[in-house]
Amino acid sequence: MEEVYNKNRDKNNSMRDEIREQNAKLKDAPLKDKVAYFKEYYLKTTIVVVIAAILVVYLAYSILTAPSDTAFAAFFYNDTGDSSSTELIDGFVEYMNIDTTEHEAYIDATMNYAPDASDYNAYMGLEKAMAVLSTGELDVIVGDDDTLDYFARSECLHDITTILPDDLLTQFEDRLYYAESGENAELIPVGVYVDDSPKLNQYYYYVDREPILGFVINSNSIDNAVAFLRYLYME
């Protein structure tokens, strides 16, 4: 053990001696030699440190300046629209006069679900949904019948007849979607068909599909969720 220790000590001493020797040589060296030495031994480390510092500052700034809460959030499953487009949510934000410096509003149209899916992306998509659901941030889920069935079984969706005001309930009374909810498999109306929505059709979100809209049971912004359904039918 002592022999190993001495070898390590000698090695460390040699490294320190070499560094001192190099510094002594560079003390009176021309600028170009100092620059060359810096590039060879320190440039990569410096770049990494600078990038890390920038990332830390960016994350801190994002956290400190982020909107204080979420005014509206929707997940669109298995849609055909452009997931990078913000036109639909931008229009809704304007319609509702949501101050986006104080409140966040978004539609995530990257979500996918299939009852027999076993791939990693499908699993992570459901994990993401459940994480957002647990915070009360998510207000609306739009998707096909398999998607609504899944969230209904997990007791994530309202009985929509208890949420819709009378005029909307009358408008959608023939377009209700029923699914089994909870362990008792009680059949309840958890959504409404919105395939004839002018807004969804305008942005090609569900071409040749029958999307169903449901309200998340622990939504913190259920009034905005209902307003979103109204907005979807504005010409």
Backbone bond lengths (Angstrom), bond angles and torsions (degrees), N, CA, C in turn:
res aa  C-N    CA-C-N  psi(-1)  N-CA   C-N-CA  omega(-1)  CA-C   N-CA-C  phi
1 M - - - 1.465 - - 1.522 110.45 -
2 E 1.387 115.83 -40.85 1.464 119.92 -179.37 1.510 110.96 -64.79
3 E 1.330 116.21 -37.68 1.467 120.16 179.36 1.506 111.50 -63.80
4 V 1.346 116.63 -42.78 1.458 121.14 178.11 1.509 110.17 -63.03
5 Y 1.341 115.79 -43.60 1.461 120.51 -179.59 1.522 110.29 -59.58
6 N 1.318 116.73 -45.10 1.458 120.37 -178.19 1.514 111.26 -64.63
7 K 1.323 115.52 -38.41 1.460 118.74 178.82 1.520 110.34 -63.73
8 N 1.322 116.23 -44.08 1.466 119.74 179.09 1.521 110.85 -63.75
9 R 1.338 116.28 -40.97 1.459 119.52 179.50 1.518 110.64 -63.88
10 D 1.331 115.27 -42.76 1.456 118.82 178.44 1.518 111.57 -61.84
11 K 1.345 114.73 -39.73 1.468 119.60 -179.62 1.522 110.47 -64.25
12 N 1.344 116.54 -44.37 1.463 120.82 179.68 1.516 111.19 -64.19
13 N 1.342 115.98 -41.34 1.456 119.70 178.33 1.517 110.87 -62.81
14 S 1.335 116.49 -40.08 1.460 120.51 179.78 1.523 111.14 -63.27
15 M 1.361 115.70 -39.55 1.459 119.76 179.25 1.522 110.52 -65.01
16 R 1.335 116.98 -43.33 1.466 120.12 178.59 1.520 111.18 -63.75
17 D 1.339 115.53 -40.24 1.464 119.21 178.65 1.523 110.88 -63.07
18 E 1.349 116.15 -40.89 1.461 120.28 -179.98 1.525 110.98 -64.14
19 I 1.351 116.25 -41.75 1.465 120.27 179.48 1.515 110.45 -62.70
20 R 1.357 115.90 -44.27 1.468 119.17 178.62 1.524 110.89 -62.09
21 E 1.332 114.97 -38.63 1.458 119.22 -179.73 1.526 111.32 -65.69
22 Q 1.332 116.35 -43.11 1.462 120.84 179.16 1.533 110.92 -64.04
23 N 1.338 116.24 -42.26 1.467 119.83 179.07 1.521 111.64 -63.54
24 A 1.332 115.40 -37.90 1.467 119.40 178.64 1.519 110.84 -64.59
25 K 1.344 115.76 -40.42 1.462 119.88 179.24 1.532 111.71 -65.66
26 L 1.333 115.73 -37.07 1.463 120.08 -176.08 1.517 113.05 -79.32
27 K 1.338 116.35 -16.22 1.458 119.69 -174.95 1.517 112.24 -55.04
28 D 1.297 117.28 -44.14 1.462 121.60 -178.80 1.521 112.55 -110.12
29 A 1.336 116.69 15.11 1.465 120.49 -178.06 1.523 110.21 -76.21
30 P 1.331 117.64 157.23 1.464 121.57 175.65 1.531 110.57 -61.75
31 L 1.327 116.16 157.24 1.460 121.43 -177.47 1.524 111.73 -59.20
32 K 1.341 116.92 -39.89 1.460 119.60 -177.81 1.516 111.25 -63.31
33 D 1.346 117.83 -32.79 1.458 120.61 177.67 1.523 110.75 -70.23
34 K 1.332 115.78 -38.44 1.465 119.50 177.94 1.531 110.74 -64.99
35 V 1.335 115.27 -40.99 1.458 119.92 178.71 1.529 110.30 -63.79
36 A 1.322 116.54 -44.07 1.461 121.03 179.40 1.529 110.69 -61.61
37 Y 1.335 116.48 -41.58 1.462 121.07 179.36 1.536 110.50 -64.04
38 F 1.320 115.27 -43.03 1.465 120.50 179.15 1.534 110.70 -61.48
39 K 1.326 117.44 -45.23 1.466 121.32 179.87 1.516 111.49 -60.79
40 E 1.342 116.03 -39.56 1.451 119.75 -175.16 1.521 112.50 -73.18
41 Y 1.345 116.47 -38.80 1.460 118.83 -170.94 1.527 115.05 -107.74
42 Y 1.325 118.22 -23.86 1.466 119.62 -171.38 1.527 115.89 -124.69
43 L 1.323 117.87 -15.84 1.460 119.85 -172.24 1.531 112.30 -60.59
44 K 1.344 117.20 -48.79 1.465 120.22 -177.75 1.525 111.47 -61.39
45 T 1.322 115.27 -43.67 1.474 118.92 179.59 1.523 110.87 -63.37
46 T 1.328 116.57 -41.14 1.455 120.79 -179.84 1.523 111.40 -63.55
47 I 1.336 116.34 -42.22 1.471 120.53 179.08 1.526 110.48 -61.38
48 V 1.330 116.38 -44.69 1.472 120.58 179.73 1.522 110.58 -61.30
49 V 1.329 116.75 -44.14 1.469 120.69 -179.51 1.522 110.99 -63.86
50 V 1.335 117.00 -42.34 1.468 121.19 -179.90 1.526 110.78 -64.63
51 I 1.341 116.73 -44.78 1.470 120.45 179.22 1.527 110.42 -62.04
52 A 1.323 116.63 -42.71 1.464 120.56 178.74 1.525 110.87 -62.11
53 A 1.328 116.93 -40.61 1.463 120.76 179.56 1.527 110.86 -65.88
54 I 1.337 115.95 -41.50 1.466 120.23 178.41 1.522 110.26 -62.18
55 L 1.348 116.37 -42.18 1.459 120.89 -180.00 1.525 111.20 -62.62
56 V 1.322 116.68 -43.42 1.470 120.78 178.72 1.520 110.65 -61.97
57 V 1.331 116.86 -44.46 1.475 120.81 179.54 1.521 110.14 -63.79
58 Y 1.344 116.43 -42.08 1.477 120.32 -179.74 1.525 110.95 -62.75
59 L 1.337 117.28 -45.86 1.457 120.69 -179.69 1.522 111.04 -63.26
60 A 1.335 116.08 -42.21 1.463 119.61 178.42 1.520 110.88 -62.81
61 Y 1.334 116.58 -42.88 1.465 120.64 179.16 1.519 110.88 -63.75
62 S 1.347 116.69 -42.27 1.468 120.68 -179.73 1.521 111.22 -62.13
63 I 1.334 116.15 -41.50 1.467 120.25 -179.73 1.516 111.11 -67.21
64 L 1.329 116.09 -43.32 1.460 120.18 -176.15 1.519 112.91 -72.15
65 T 1.342 117.31 -29.03 1.468 120.16 -175.88 1.523 112.76 -104.48
66 A 1.331 117.93 1.26 1.463 120.26 -178.92 1.524 111.00 -67.26
67 P 1.336 117.38 150.94 1.464 119.85 176.30 1.522 111.08 -55.27
68 S 1.329 116.36 145.39 1.460 121.04 -171.85 1.519 112.90 -70.81
69 D 1.339 118.80 -26.59 1.452 120.48 177.64 1.517 109.59 -157.57
70 T 1.327 116.02 179.08 1.455 120.94 -177.58 1.516 109.45 -106.34
71 A 1.323 116.23 120.76 1.462 121.04 179.60 1.522 111.66 -83.04
72 F 1.331 116.52 -28.25 1.465 120.15 179.15 1.517 109.67 -161.99
73 A 1.339 115.35 138.95 1.461 120.79 176.27 1.522 109.13 -147.35
74 A 1.317 115.87 136.07 1.467 121.45 179.18 1.518 109.58 -136.33
75 F 1.319 116.20 143.24 1.461 122.56 171.90 1.523 107.67 -109.64
76 F 1.341 116.44 125.82 1.461 122.82 175.03 1.526 107.67 -104.09
77 Y 1.328 116.60 119.83 1.466 121.46 -179.24 1.522 111.23 -102.50
78 N 1.338 114.26 139.49 1.472 121.79 171.99 1.528 112.40 54.04
79 D 1.314 116.48 39.85 1.462 119.64 -178.69 1.524 110.56 -90.91
80 T 1.319 115.55 172.18 1.467 121.27 -178.56 1.528 111.64 -113.66
81 G 1.313 117.02 7.73 1.460 120.54 -176.48 1.520 112.89 -82.48
82 D 1.315 114.99 179.73 1.463 122.39 177.04 1.521 107.94 -83.99
83 S 1.316 116.52 110.11 1.466 120.02 -174.98 1.518 112.92 -66.45
84 S 1.333 117.35 -16.55 1.466 120.05 179.43 1.528 112.47 -90.52
85 S 1.324 116.87 -8.20 1.461 120.28 -178.29 1.529 111.07 -74.42
86 T 1.326 116.25 140.36 1.467 121.35 178.18 1.530 111.33 -116.95
87 E 1.320 117.52 10.30 1.469 120.09 -173.98 1.524 112.22 -63.03
88 L 1.318 117.22 -41.66 1.465 119.68 -177.80 1.521 110.89 -65.93
89 I 1.323 117.35 -48.01 1.460 119.51 -178.99 1.517 110.88 -70.11
90 D 1.328 117.57 -34.13 1.466 120.02 177.27 1.523 110.75 -61.96
91 G 1.321 115.98 -41.47 1.453 120.30 178.55 1.517 111.71 -64.80
92 F 1.330 116.36 -40.18 1.463 120.11 179.19 1.520 111.23 -67.43
93 V 1.315 116.91 -40.20 1.474 121.54 177.43 1.522 110.17 -59.02
94 E 1.330 115.78 -43.78 1.466 119.91 178.54 1.526 110.78 -65.97
95 Y 1.315 116.51 -42.86 1.473 122.09 -179.98 1.534 111.05 -60.06
96 M 1.318 116.65 -38.10 1.464 121.72 -177.15 1.525 113.50 -93.38
97 N 1.344 116.07 -4.27 1.475 120.61 -176.93 1.533 111.51 55.36
98 I 1.316 116.17 45.01 1.458 121.27 178.63 1.526 109.33 -79.37
99 D 1.299 116.93 126.61 1.463 121.99 177.24 1.528 108.29 -82.33
100 T 1.314 116.27 102.60 1.460 120.28 -174.68 1.533 113.11 -76.13
101 T 1.328 117.63 -4.50 1.467 118.97 171.71 1.520 110.40 -80.37
102 E 1.322 115.73 -17.18 1.452 120.92 -179.67 1.528 112.86 -113.51
103 H 1.336 116.56 -28.21 1.462 120.92 -174.63 1.526 110.22 -134.70
104 E 1.307 115.56 137.92 1.460 121.19 178.10 1.521 110.05 -88.36
105 A 1.324 116.36 146.73 1.466 122.42 173.77 1.529 107.18 -144.39
106 Y 1.337 116.93 130.96 1.460 118.23 -177.28 1.521 111.65 -156.29
107 I 1.327 114.15 158.34 1.461 123.35 170.47 1.530 107.08 -122.94
108 D 1.316 116.95 124.35 1.465 121.17 176.07 1.525 107.19 -99.96
109 A 1.337 115.53 105.88 1.464 121.26 -178.00 1.526 111.51 -102.73
110 T 1.335 116.61 24.60 1.467 120.62 -179.87 1.529 111.52 -102.00
111 M 1.318 117.20 2.69 1.458 120.70 -172.19 1.530 112.18 -82.05
112 N 1.321 115.61 144.31 1.471 121.26 177.97 1.521 109.74 -138.12
113 Y 1.318 114.77 146.00 1.465 119.66 176.20 1.520 109.75 -148.68
114 A 1.319 115.31 138.35 1.467 122.79 172.09 1.520 106.56 -144.12
115 P 1.326 117.90 136.54 1.469 120.27 -174.72 1.525 114.01 -61.07
116 D 1.322 118.00 -25.17 1.459 120.53 -178.74 1.519 112.69 -105.35
117 A 1.352 116.48 11.21 1.470 119.67 -178.20 1.520 110.08 -74.17
118 S 1.332 115.18 136.43 1.465 119.75 178.91 1.526 111.53 -131.08
119 D 1.331 116.57 10.04 1.462 119.02 -177.33 1.526 110.27 -80.53
120 Y 1.303 115.03 165.52 1.468 122.36 -175.00 1.518 111.92 -62.71
121 N 1.339 117.61 -42.51 1.459 121.11 -177.22 1.526 111.41 -63.32
122 A 1.330 116.89 -41.07 1.462 120.12 178.81 1.529 110.15 -64.07
123 Y 1.310 116.14 -42.53 1.469 120.56 179.81 1.527 110.22 -62.79
124 M 1.330 117.51 -45.73 1.454 121.19 -178.58 1.523 110.91 -66.32
125 G 1.343 116.47 -32.78 1.462 119.81 177.43 1.519 111.60 -63.23
126 L 1.335 116.77 -41.13 1.467 120.44 178.01 1.523 110.86 -70.25
127 E 1.315 117.24 -37.79 1.461 120.24 176.98 1.524 110.60 -62.23
128 K 1.324 116.02 -41.37 1.461 120.83 178.50 1.520 110.42 -62.79
129 A 1.332 116.16 -44.25 1.462 120.40 -179.83 1.516 110.82 -60.99
130 M 1.319 117.83 -46.16 1.459 120.83 -178.27 1.522 111.46 -65.91
131 A 1.330 117.02 -34.51 1.460 120.24 177.87 1.519 110.88 -65.05
132 V 1.328 116.73 -44.08 1.465 120.79 179.62 1.524 110.42 -70.01
133 L 1.326 116.68 -39.09 1.464 120.81 177.31 1.525 111.51 -58.15
134 S 1.306 116.85 -39.78 1.461 120.84 -176.41 1.523 112.66 -65.83
135 T 1.317 117.39 -21.93 1.465 121.00 -179.46 1.526 112.60 -87.29
136 G 1.336 117.39 -12.77 1.452 120.43 -175.35 1.512 112.91 80.69
137 E 1.341 116.59 6.98 1.464 121.34 -176.82 1.524 112.46 -76.57
138 L 1.329 116.81 -33.49 1.464 120.81 -174.98 1.531 110.56 -81.35
139 D 1.337 116.30 132.79 1.461 121.58 -175.30 1.521 113.51 -110.91
140 V 1.331 116.59 -37.61 1.468 121.23 -171.68 1.521 110.20 -134.97
141 I 1.317 115.93 139.36 1.463 122.49 170.61 1.520 107.69 -121.79
142 V 1.324 115.98 128.87 1.461 121.84 176.09 1.527 107.54 -121.20
143 G 1.313 116.23 132.77 1.460 119.09 179.55 1.520 111.71 -175.96
144 D 1.323 115.91 -170.35 1.459 120.39 179.14 1.524 109.93 -83.05
145 D 1.322 117.04 -178.65 1.462 120.38 -175.92 1.528 112.30 -64.43
146 D 1.331 118.42 -36.39 1.458 120.19 178.10 1.526 111.41 -60.96
147 T 1.331 115.56 -40.91 1.463 120.45 -179.77 1.524 110.74 -65.13
148 L 1.336 116.89 -49.11 1.462 119.97 -179.79 1.528 111.12 -64.02
149 D 1.329 117.03 -36.54 1.461 120.11 177.17 1.530 110.99 -60.61
150 Y 1.326 116.10 -43.17 1.466 120.26 -179.19 1.521 111.24 -60.36
151 F 1.333 116.63 -48.72 1.464 119.18 -177.41 1.524 112.05 -73.29
152 A 1.327 117.22 -28.11 1.464 120.24 175.41 1.530 110.03 -66.87
153 R 1.333 117.62 -44.59 1.465 121.03 178.59 1.519 111.22 -60.55
154 S 1.325 116.13 -31.58 1.465 121.27 179.08 1.523 112.01 -84.08
155 E 1.323 116.73 5.72 1.465 123.52 179.16 1.524 112.11 57.45
156 C 1.329 115.35 42.53 1.464 121.32 -179.36 1.527 112.67 -99.49
157 L 1.332 117.50 -8.72 1.459 120.25 -172.34 1.526 111.97 -117.98
158 H 1.326 114.35 143.31 1.461 121.35 176.40 1.532 111.62 -68.82
159 D 1.315 116.19 152.53 1.461 121.06 157.93 1.524 104.65 -67.50
160 I 1.305 116.21 109.42 1.466 120.40 -168.44 1.524 112.49 -64.93
161 T 1.326 116.77 -22.13 1.466 118.92 179.86 1.522 111.69 -71.61
162 T 1.324 117.26 -16.31 1.466 120.23 177.71 1.521 111.72 -89.33
163 I 1.333 116.65 -6.12 1.464 121.41 -176.75 1.520 112.08 -109.20
164 L 1.318 116.39 -40.38 1.465 119.62 -174.92 1.532 111.65 -69.00
165 P 1.334 117.28 135.66 1.460 119.68 171.21 1.528 109.92 -68.30
166 D 1.317 116.34 166.23 1.467 120.27 -171.78 1.520 113.55 -56.52
167 D 1.344 117.24 -41.28 1.468 118.54 -176.85 1.523 111.96 -65.90
168 L 1.324 117.10 -39.56 1.467 119.49 178.62 1.526 111.26 -73.65
169 L 1.311 116.41 -34.13 1.455 119.12 177.64 1.524 110.33 -64.30
170 T 1.309 116.25 -38.03 1.465 120.14 175.81 1.521 110.80 -66.77
171 Q 1.341 115.97 -41.16 1.460 120.71 -179.08 1.526 111.83 -62.68
172 F 1.330 116.48 -35.72 1.463 120.09 -173.53 1.528 113.39 -109.61
173 E 1.311 118.08 12.67 1.463 119.55 -174.95 1.526 113.13 -60.54
174 D 1.324 116.88 -26.80 1.468 120.12 178.44 1.528 112.45 -97.31
175 R 1.344 117.09 6.21 1.471 120.45 -176.09 1.537 111.22 -126.74
176 L 1.302 116.23 25.20 1.461 120.19 178.95 1.525 110.65 -76.52
177 Y 1.336 115.06 145.85 1.463 120.27 176.71 1.527 108.72 -114.04
178 Y 1.342 115.98 126.06 1.461 122.48 -177.79 1.527 110.44 -103.28
179 A 1.327 114.91 141.43 1.465 119.59 177.39 1.520 108.92 -148.02
180 E 1.330 115.73 159.65 1.458 121.04 177.78 1.521 109.57 -76.99
181 S 1.329 114.94 132.95 1.460 119.78 -176.89 1.519 110.73 -124.19
182 G 1.337 115.89 133.92 1.453 121.28 174.30 1.516 114.57 74.97
183 E 1.341 115.07 -176.95 1.464 121.16 -176.17 1.523 112.16 -66.82
184 N 1.328 116.65 -29.53 1.465 119.17 -178.45 1.528 112.68 -82.04
185 A 1.325 116.05 -1.46 1.466 121.86 178.11 1.526 111.60 53.87
186 E 1.323 114.62 41.12 1.462 119.49 178.45 1.524 109.59 -72.70
187 L 1.322 116.99 131.46 1.455 121.57 -178.16 1.532 108.92 -84.31
188 I 1.333 115.91 117.27 1.461 120.13 -179.75 1.523 110.25 -134.62
189 P 1.336 117.97 158.62 1.464 120.69 176.41 1.532 110.41 -78.74
190 V 1.324 116.69 107.96 1.475 121.02 -174.88 1.522 113.05 -104.84
191 G 1.337 116.97 -1.80 1.460 117.94 -177.65 1.510 112.36 -167.13
192 V 1.330 114.56 176.36 1.463 121.13 175.69 1.524 108.67 -130.84
193 Y 1.303 115.95 142.16 1.466 120.53 175.48 1.525 109.41 -69.31
194 V 1.335 116.37 130.29 1.467 120.45 -178.65 1.526 111.45 -125.09
195 D 1.335 117.35 27.49 1.457 120.51 -178.74 1.527 112.37 -67.46
196 D 1.343 117.29 -17.16 1.465 120.12 178.69 1.526 112.13 -98.72
197 S 1.328 117.22 14.77 1.467 121.30 179.64 1.522 111.10 -68.17
198 P 1.334 118.30 123.83 1.475 120.67 178.16 1.522 112.99 -58.58
199 K 1.332 116.62 -39.51 1.465 119.34 -177.36 1.527 111.93 -69.66
200 L 1.314 117.47 -44.80 1.466 119.82 179.05 1.523 110.82 -62.89
201 N 1.323 116.55 -39.20 1.462 120.25 179.07 1.529 111.60 -70.92
202 Q 1.316 116.27 -33.46 1.464 120.10 179.08 1.525 111.40 -61.01
203 Y 1.332 116.21 -37.62 1.465 120.40 -177.57 1.534 112.55 -104.20
204 Y 1.343 117.07 14.03 1.474 123.71 171.90 1.530 112.71 57.70
205 Y 1.317 116.70 37.84 1.454 118.93 -175.93 1.530 113.48 -73.00
206 Y 1.335 117.97 -33.56 1.467 119.55 -178.48 1.524 109.74 -138.59
207 V 1.313 115.35 68.92 1.454 121.00 -179.50 1.532 109.63 -71.27
208 D 1.340 115.67 126.86 1.467 122.26 179.44 1.524 112.42 57.75
209 R 1.324 116.66 33.83 1.457 121.95 177.58 1.529 109.23 -134.73
210 E 1.318 115.46 166.90 1.458 120.42 -179.57 1.531 109.74 -117.41
211 P 1.319 117.99 81.95 1.457 120.37 -178.60 1.529 112.03 -70.49
212 I 1.313 114.60 148.31 1.462 122.58 177.99 1.519 107.42 -123.69
213 L 1.312 116.18 136.59 1.464 121.28 179.59 1.518 109.30 -107.90
214 G 1.328 115.44 131.59 1.462 121.09 176.34 1.512 110.83 -129.40
215 F 1.336 116.04 155.99 1.468 122.14 179.77 1.527 109.81 -102.23
216 V 1.333 115.76 130.49 1.461 121.46 -178.86 1.534 109.66 -70.21
217 I 1.313 115.84 135.06 1.457 120.90 -168.68 1.528 113.74 -67.52
218 N 1.328 118.04 -30.01 1.462 119.14 179.86 1.525 112.38 -108.68
219 S 1.332 116.54 28.44 1.461 121.74 178.11 1.522 111.25 -57.88
220 N 1.320 115.99 135.70 1.459 121.24 175.24 1.523 112.42 -84.88
221 S 1.337 116.63 -8.36 1.469 120.51 -174.81 1.528 109.85 -135.21
222 I 1.324 116.00 53.88 1.462 119.30 -174.72 1.525 111.87 -64.06
223 D 1.339 118.71 -31.83 1.465 120.80 177.36 1.526 110.95 -62.81
224 N 1.332 116.58 -40.55 1.456 120.25 177.11 1.523 111.31 -68.63
225 A 1.332 116.51 -32.16 1.466 120.23 177.36 1.523 110.71 -64.78
226 V 1.334 116.59 -43.60 1.467 120.78 177.20 1.523 109.79 -64.53
227 A 1.324 116.38 -40.21 1.469 120.47 178.61 1.522 110.90 -62.91
228 F 1.331 116.77 -32.64 1.461 120.45 178.24 1.527 110.69 -65.34
229 L 1.321 116.52 -40.57 1.466 119.61 176.44 1.526 110.45 -61.02
230 R 1.307 117.20 -42.36 1.478 120.26 176.39 1.529 110.48 -60.69
231 Y 1.326 115.21 -43.84 1.464 120.65 -177.68 1.527 111.48 -60.69
232 L 1.334 116.19 -38.54 1.466 119.91 -178.60 1.524 112.40 -60.62
233 Y 1.328 117.47 -20.68 1.464 121.31 -178.30 1.521 112.93 -105.67
234 M 1.304 116.06 12.76 1.463 119.76 173.20 1.518 109.56 -81.40
235 E 1.308 116.25 136.57 1.474 120.46 178.86 1.527 110.29 -78.58
